Amino acid sequence: TDEPVFITKNGYSDMVVMSNQAYDKLIEQIHLYQLVAEAEQDVEEGNVFDGEEVLSEMRAKYGY
């Protein structure tokens, strides 16, 4: 299954074993959360562009 197996030692969680598929999915989620955090930081810092303005510039530049 995709569920991790928790191994305990003296009653405390010591190790987690999971399938490659579950690990890959976890890594993808972590990467997505990192991208969202970076985007939120950009918004807070004002590093944003007006979408309509950017699209208009691209259409003018590439003839769409």
N, C-alpha and C positions, 0 to 999 in steps of 0.2 A: 504494500500500500504506500501511499504518499505520506503517511503519518510518520513523524519522527519517533524514534525509540529513545526514551530517557533512561540512562543507566545511573543508578545511585550508588554511593559509597558511604557506609555508616549513616544511612538515612538522608543524605544530602545529594542533590543533583551533582553528578560528576562529569557526565559525558552525554552527548546526543549523537545518535546515528540516524542518518536519513539517506534516502535514495538519491542518486545523481539528479533525477528529474525534480525532486522536491528542492534540492539544493540550488539547481539552476533557476527555478521559479523564485526562490527566496532572494537570490542575487539580483534577478530582474526587478523585483519589487524594491529592493534597497536602492538600486540605480534610479528607478523612477522617483522615489522619494527625494533622492539627492538633486535630481533635475528640478523638481517642484520647489525645493528649498532655494535653489539658485535663482529660479524665476521670481520667487517671492522677494528675495533680497534685491534683485534688479528693480522690481517695482518700488520697493521702499527707498532705494537710492535714486529713483527717477530715471533709470536707464531703460526707457521705453520709447517706442515710436508710435505715431498715429498710423493705424492700419490702412485707412483709406489713402493717406498721403504716400505711404510706401508702395501700395498697389498702383497708384497713379504714376509714380516715378518709374516703376518697373514696366508698366504698359508703355510709357513714353520711350523708355530706353530700348525695349525689345519688340516694340510694335504690336502689342496684343490689344 
